[in-house]
């Protein structure tokens, strides 16, 4: 599913109005009806009081349409116009008059107006600002929104929480904190970024009939990735395939006291379909690995405690490197020598990333489209610090182009970046914020690479499967009890959904 910019949203609106021979107020009516239908389905005539806060632009016009339909269906409403400017959009004025024709006169809120009284069980509908906001709100409007955030009512924002910019950083003290965001047709990038996503507790994309052919023609910077997209990448196995068909992956890393990372990665690599898996570890890792996962072969370094050379006596189908490896001078030398000789598809994680950050010249030795899987701290060491999420994405995209790699930025909505586009993952849950979860992800991506999936395909599928396996864990346990090994144990069930009956996912467009 495409994630549109503010400019692309405006273009889609304009194209739809022209191609469908609509007036702009007719498209607004269509949007308002979709909003009302969702609310009505949830409320089912409940006697709750709904407070509709409308700005004086088109987002406010949407709010007025919703208020009119709520009124006509017997709901108790209070309507307020947040009068932050003397300019009003034409479609706002049309719907303002339609509401007055029904004997409803909204209360006009000005700079010194007190915050309306809102009960604890009431619902606030936020239609103050929409996607066209391009400057910080006036101080008194900010105070109004802060007051709404402090009230104990449930808040439903129309299209985007008011005060939030779509394509640049927002002052988060000026943003409505929404329990639900009812957005139009396609989600917004800000729903998935760490700093702004918490202001969009849940989101729904409502179909208002925007021209999908036009939207599909747009070249967007980001796309949302879920079951429907990943299923298209899945490759069914041939009846006459054998273990050699699915590659021989190598997992490199570990050090004294940190062999668990390699064990997790190696087992995840196996369970992701690699035909053969070899772990390359210090001598101290031989017995633990051979006894705990007998399906994995083991090669050992001459050193007992750390990696001092990487001597793989065959051409690996894919290599995952860095987990628990350490960053000693000897290990840096071994890592550099390995990169100089390696031509296999590569996944770099953990200490491998830290070594690249220490010795930036090593980036030039990476095979094209190597997959790097940093968490935010590792990313900062690679790219430098940032002031906000938008600057982080700019730095990350510059890094991807310079290094010629694929970047998997781990988080609540893991982002996958290649030189052309960014992809936002939808699977996973907070229980996966646990030790070793990233090692499992590296194993999964390496296993997919070894089977011949292209690096971007392996990254997208690996991130989705990893998150989906974590979601399946919650069918039998809590987020608090989830461990990295549990994620590996559910990989089979996650794969099985690609060829069994379609799983009971949330409907497309439903938020987290």
C-alpha positions in Angstrom: 0.0 0.0 0.0 1.4 3.4 -1.0 2.1 6.0 1.6 1.4 9.4 0.0 3.0 12.8 0.7 0.9 15.9 1.4 1.4 17.1 -2.1 0.4 13.7 -3.6 -2.8 13.7 -1.4 -3.8 17.0 -2.8 -3.0 15.8 -6.3 -5.2 12.7 -5.8 -8.1 14.8 -4.5 -7.8 17.2 -7.5 -7.6 14.3 -10.1 -10.6 12.5 -8.5 -12.7 15.7 -8.6 -11.8 16.3 -12.3 -12.0 12.7 -13.5 -15.3 11.9 -11.7 -16.8 15.2 -12.6 -17.4 16.1 -8.9 -17.6 19.4 -7.0 -15.1 19.6 -4.2 -17.9 19.8 -1.6 -19.3 16.5 -3.1 -16.0 14.8 -2.4 -16.1 16.3 1.1 -19.6 14.9 1.6 -18.3 11.5 0.5 -15.5 11.7 3.1 -17.8 12.9 5.8 -20.2 10.0 5.2 -17.4 7.5 5.4 -16.3 9.0 8.7 -19.9 9.0 10.0 -20.4 5.3 8.9 -17.4 4.2 10.9 -18.4 6.1 14.0 -22.0 4.9 13.7 -20.8 1.3 13.4 -18.8 1.6 16.6 -21.4 3.6 18.6 -24.6 2.0 17.3 -26.8 4.8 18.7 -25.1 5.1 22.0 -26.3 8.1 24.1 -22.7 9.4 24.4 -22.1 13.2 23.8 -19.8 13.9 20.8 -17.9 17.2 20.8 -16.9 18.1 17.3 -14.0 20.7 17.1 -13.8 22.1 13.6 -11.1 24.4 12.1 -12.1 26.8 9.3 -10.4 24.9 6.4 -11.4 21.7 4.7 -10.6 19.5 7.7 -13.1 21.5 9.6 -15.5 21.1 6.7 -15.2 17.3 7.1 -16.0 17.7 10.7 -19.2 19.7 9.9 -20.4 17.0 7.5 -19.8 14.4 10.2 -21.7 16.5 12.8 -24.7 16.9 10.4 -25.0 13.2 9.9 -24.6 12.4 13.6 -27.4 14.9 14.3 -29.7 13.4 11.6 -29.2 10.0 13.3 -30.2 11.2 16.7 -26.7 11.5 18.3 -26.1 14.2 21.0 -23.6 16.6 19.6 -21.8 19.8 20.5 -20.1 21.7 17.6 -17.3 24.2 18.0 -15.5 26.3 15.4 -11.9 27.1 16.2 -11.7 30.5 14.7 -7.9 30.7 14.2 -8.1 32.9 11.0 -10.4 35.2 9.1 -10.1 33.0 6.0 -12.5 30.2 5.5 -12.5 27.6 2.8 -15.5 27.6 0.5 -16.4 24.0 1.3 -16.3 24.8 5.0 -18.7 27.7 4.5 -21.1 25.4 2.5 -21.3 22.9 5.2 -21.4 25.5 7.9 -24.6 26.8 6.3 -26.0 23.3 5.9 -25.6 22.7 9.6 -27.3 26.0 10.5 -30.2 25.1 8.3 -30.8 22.2 10.7 -31.0 24.7 13.6 -27.5 24.0 14.9 -25.3 27.0 15.6 -21.8 26.0 16.4 -20.0 27.8 19.3 -17.2 30.0 18.0 -14.0 29.6 20.0 -11.7 32.6 20.0 -8.4 33.5 21.7 -9.9 34.0 25.1 -12.6 31.4 25.0 -12.6 28.9 27.8 -12.2 25.2 27.1 -15.7 23.7 26.7 -16.7 21.3 29.4 -16.1 17.7 28.3 -17.3 14.7 30.3 -15.1 11.7 31.1 -17.2 9.4 28.9 -17.6 11.8 26.0 -16.0 11.6 22.6 -14.0 14.4 21.0 -13.8 14.6 17.2 -10.7 16.5 16.2 -11.2 18.3 12.9 -9.1 21.4 13.6 -6.3 21.0 11.2 -5.7 18.6 8.4 -2.9 17.5 6.1 -2.4 21.0 4.7 -1.0 22.4 7.9 2.3 24.2 7.1 3.0 26.3 10.2 2.8 25.9 14.0 -0.7 26.7 15.4 -1.3 30.0 17.2 -0.5 29.9 20.9 -4.1 29.9 22.0 -5.0 27.1 19.6 -2.1 25.1 21.1 -3.5 25.7 24.6 -6.9 24.5 23.4 -5.4 21.3 22.0 -3.3 20.7 25.1 -6.6 21.0 27.1 -8.2 18.4 24.9 -5.2 16.1 25.5 -5.7 16.5 29.2 -9.4 15.7 29.2 -10.5 12.1 29.8 -12.6 11.8 26.7 -11.8 9.5 23.8 -10.3 11.5 20.9 -10.9 10.7 17.3 -8.9 12.7 14.8 -10.0 13.2 11.2 -7.2 12.3 8.6 -4.3 13.2 10.9 -4.0 14.4 14.5 -4.3 18.2 14.5 -1.0 20.1 14.7 1.0 17.3 13.0 2.9 18.0 9.8 3.1 15.2 7.3 6.4 15.8 5.6 8.5 17.5 8.3 9.1 17.4 12.0 6.4 18.8 14.3 6.6 20.5 17.7 4.9 17.6 19.6 3.7 20.0 22.2 1.3 21.3 19.6 -0.2 18.0 18.5 -3.5 16.3 19.4 -2.9 12.8 21.0 -5.5 10.7 19.2 -7.0 7.4 20.3 -8.2 6.8 16.8 -7.2 8.5 13.5 -9.7 8.0 10.7 -7.6 8.8 7.6 -8.6 8.8 4.0 -7.7 6.0 1.5 -4.0 5.6 2.4 -2.0 5.9 5.7 0.5 8.6 6.4 4.2 8.1 7.1 3.9 9.9 10.5 1.7 7.1 11.8 4.8 4.8 11.8 7.7 7.0 13.0 8.8 6.7 16.7 8.3 10.3 17.7 4.9 10.8 16.0 3.4 7.3 16.0 2.5 7.5 19.7 0.0 10.3 18.8 -1.9 7.9 16.5 -2.8 5.1 18.9 -4.9 3.3 16.2 -5.6 4.3 12.7 -8.1 3.3 10.0 -7.9 4.1 6.3 -11.4 4.8 5.0 -12.2 4.5 1.3 -13.6 7.7 -0.1 -13.4 6.8 -3.7 -10.1 8.5 -4.7 -9.0 7.4 -8.1 -6.8 4.3 -7.4 -5.4 4.2 -10.9 -4.0 7.7 -10.4 -2.7 6.8 -7.0 -1.1 3.6 -8.4 0.7 5.8 -11.0 2.4 7.9 -8.3 6.0 7.2 -7.5 5.9 7.3 -3.7 8.9 7.4 -1.4 7.5 4.8 1.0 5.1 1.8 0.9 3.4 -0.1 3.7 4.2 -3.8 3.7 1.9 -6.5 5.1 0.7 -10.0 4.4 -0.8 -9.3 0.9 2.5 -7.8 -0.4 4.8 -10.4 1.1 2.7 -13.3 0.0 3.5 -12.4 -3.6 7.3 -12.8 -2.9 6.9 -16.3 -1.4 8.4 -19.2 -3.5 6.8 -22.6 -3.3 9.2 -25.6 -3.1 9.5 -28.0 -5.9 8.8 -31.7 -5.3 12.2 -32.7 -6.6 14.3 -30.1 -4.7 16.9 -31.2 -2.1 18.9 -29.5 0.6 21.5 -28.3 -1.9 18.7 -26.5 -3.7 18.3 -24.1 -0.8 21.8 -23.1 -0.3 24.5 -23.3 2.4 24.5 -20.4 4.8 27.2 -19.4 7.2 26.6 -17.5 10.4 29.8 -15.8 11.7 30.4 -14.4 15.2 30.3 -15.1 18.9 32.9 -14.6 21.6 33.4 -15.9 25.1 30.1 -15.4 27.0 28.2 -14.4 23.9 27.6 -17.6 22.0 23.8 -17.4 22.5 23.6 -14.8 19.7 25.1 -17.3 17.2 22.9 -20.1 18.4 19.8 -17.9 17.9 20.8 -16.7 14.5 21.9 -20.2 13.2 18.6 -21.9 14.3 16.5 -19.1 12.8 18.5 -19.5 9.6 17.7 -23.2 9.5 14.0 -22.6 10.3 13.8 -20.0 7.5 14.6 -22.7 4.9 18.4 -22.7 4.3 19.3 -26.2 3.2 22.6 -26.2 5.1 23.9 -24.0 7.9 27.4 -23.7 9.2 28.3 -21.6 12.2 31.8 -20.1 12.3 32.8 -19.3 15.9 35.7 -19.2 18.4 36.8 -22.5 19.8 34.6 -22.0 22.9 31.5 -22.2 20.8 32.0 -25.7 19.4 30.5 -27.8 22.2 27.6 -25.5 23.0 26.5 -25.3 19.4 27.0 -29.0 18.5 25.0 -30.1 21.6 22.2 -27.6 21.3 21.5 -27.5 17.6 22.9 -30.7 16.0 21.5 -29.8 12.6 24.1 -26.9 12.4 27.7 -27.7 11.3 30.4 -25.8 13.2 33.8 -24.4 12.0 36.0 -22.9 14.7 38.6 -20.1 14.8 42.1 -21.0 16.2 41.3 -18.6 19.0 39.3 -20.0 21.9 37.7 -16.7 22.9 37.2 -14.4 19.9 37.2 -14.3 16.1 40.7 -13.6 14.8 40.2 -14.9 11.3 37.3 -16.0 9.1 38.3 -19.0 7.1 35.3 -20.5 5.2 36.6 -23.4 3.0 33.7 -23.3 0.5 31.6 -20.7 -1.3 28.7 -19.8 1.0 25.3 -19.1 -0.5 24.9 -16.3 2.0 26.7 -15.1 5.2 25.4 -13.4 8.3 28.1 -11.8 10.4 28.6 -9.8 13.5 26.4 -11.2 16.3 28.3 -11.3 19.6 31.6 -10.9 17.8 33.2 -8.1 19.8 35.2 -5.2 18.4 38.8 -6.0 19.5 41.7 -5.1 17.2 42.2 -8.7 16.2 38.5 -9.0 15.3 38.6 -5.8 13.2 41.5 -7.3 11.3 39.6 -10.6 10.7 36.5 -8.7 9.6 38.5 -6.6 7.1 40.2 -9.7 5.7 36.9 -11.5 5.3 35.3 -8.5 3.5 38.3 -8.3 1.1 37.8 -11.9 0.1 34.0 -12.4 0.4 31.7 -12.3 -2.6 28.7 -14.1 -1.1 25.5 -12.2 -0.3 25.9 -10.6 3.1 23.9 -9.6 6.2 25.8 -7.5 8.8 24.4 -7.0 12.3 25.5 -6.0 15.8 29.2 -5.8 16.3 29.7 -6.1 12.5 27.9 -2.8 12.3 30.0 -1.3 15.1 33.1 -2.4 13.3 31.9 -0.6 10.1 31.2 2.5 12.2 34.7 2.4 13.6 36.4 1.8 10.3 34.2 3.6 7.7 36.5 2.6 4.9 35.3 -1.0 5.3 32.0 0.1 3.8 33.6 0.1 0.4 34.4 -3.6 0.8 30.8 -4.7 1.2 29.2 -6.6 -1.8 26.6 -4.6 -3.6 23.2 -4.7 -1.9 24.5 -6.1 1.4 21.9 -6.0 4.1 22.7 -4.0 7.2 20.3 -4.4 10.2 21.0 -1.6 12.8 18.9 -0.7 15.8 18.7 3.1 16.3 22.0 3.3 18.3 23.9 1.4 15.7 22.4 3.5 13.0 23.5 6.7 14.7 27.1 5.4 14.8 26.9 4.8 11.1 25.2 8.0 9.9 25.8 10.5 12.7 23.2 12.0 15.0 19.9 13.5 14.0 17.4 16.1 15.5 14.2 14.3 14.5 12.8 11.3 12.6 12.7 13.1 9.2 16.3 14.1 9.5 17.1 10.5 10.5 15.4 9.2 7.4 17.3 11.7 5.2 20.7 10.6 6.7 19.7 6.9 6.3 18.8 7.3 2.7 22.0 9.2 1.9 23.9 6.4 3.7 22.1 3.7 1.6 23.1 5.5 -1.7 26.7 6.0 -0.7 27.2 2.5 0.7 25.1 0.7 -2.0 23.4 -1.3 0.7 19.9 -2.2 1.9 19.3 -0.8 5.4 16.9 -2.5 7.8 16.2 0.0 10.6 14.8 -2.1 13.5 11.9 -0.7 15.6 8.2 -0.8 16.3 7.7 -0.4 12.5 10.9 -1.6 11.0 11.9 0.4 8.0 13.6 -1.2 5.0 15.5 1.2 2.7 17.1 0.6 -0.6 18.4 3.2 -3.1 14.9 3.8 -4.6 12.3 3.5 -1.9 11.5 2.9 1.8 9.2 0.2 3.1 7.3 0.2 6.4 6.6 -3.2 8.0 3.3 -3.8 9.8 4.0 -7.0 11.7 5.4 -7.4 15.2 4.6 -6.2 18.7 6.3 -4.7 21.8 7.0 -8.1 23.3 9.8 -8.5 20.6 11.8 -5.8 22.3 13.9 -8.5 24.0 17.5 -9.7 24.0 18.3 -11.8 20.9 15.4 -10.7 18.8 17.7 -9.0 16.3 19.9 -12.1 16.1 16.9 -14.1 15.0 16.1 -11.5 12.3 19.6 -11.8 11.0 19.3 -15.5 10.8 16.0 -15.3 9.0 17.2 -12.8 6.3 20.4 -14.9 5.8 18.4 -18.0 5.4 16.2 -16.4 2.7 19.3 -15.1 0.9 20.8 -18.5 0.9 17.7 -19.8 -1.0 18.1 -17.3 -3.8 15.8 -14.5 -2.7 17.1 -11.2 -3.9 18.5 -9.0 -1.0 15.5 -6.6 -1.0 13.0 -9.5 -1.2 14.9 -11.3 1.6 14.8 -8.2 3.7 11.1 -7.4 3.2 10.1 -11.0 3.7 12.5 -11.6 6.6 11.3 -8.6 8.6 7.6 -9.5 8.0 8.0 -13.1 9.0 10.1 -12.2 12.0 7.3 -9.8 13.2 4.5 -12.2 12.3 6.2 -15.0 14.2 6.3 -12.6 17.2 2.6 -11.9 16.8 1.8 -15.6 16.7 3.7 -16.0 20.0 1.0 -13.9 21.7 -1.6 -16.6 21.1 -0.2 -18.5 24.0 1.8 -16.1 26.1 2.2 -12.4 27.1 4.4 -9.7 25.7 6.4 -9.7 28.9 7.3 -13.4 28.7 8.2 -13.5 25.0 11.8 -14.5 24.2 13.9 -14.5 21.1 13.7 -18.3 21.0 9.9 -18.2 21.0 10.0 -16.1 17.9 12.1 -18.8 16.1 9.6 -21.5 17.3 6.8 -19.7 15.4 8.6 -19.1 12.1 7.1 -22.3 10.7 3.6 -21.1 11.5 4.3 -17.7 9.9 5.6 -19.4 6.7 2.6 -21.8 6.6 0.2 -18.9 6.3 1.5 -18.3 2.8 0.0 -21.6 1.5 -2.7 -22.4 4.0 -6.0 -20.5 4.4 -5.4 -16.8 4.7 -4.7 -15.9 8.3 -7.0 -13.8 10.5 -5.1 -10.6 10.0 -6.6 -7.2 10.6 -8.5 -5.9 7.6 -6.3 -3.9 5.2 -6.0 -0.3 6.4 -6.6 -1.1 10.1 -3.9 0.3 12.3 -1.9 -1.2 15.1 
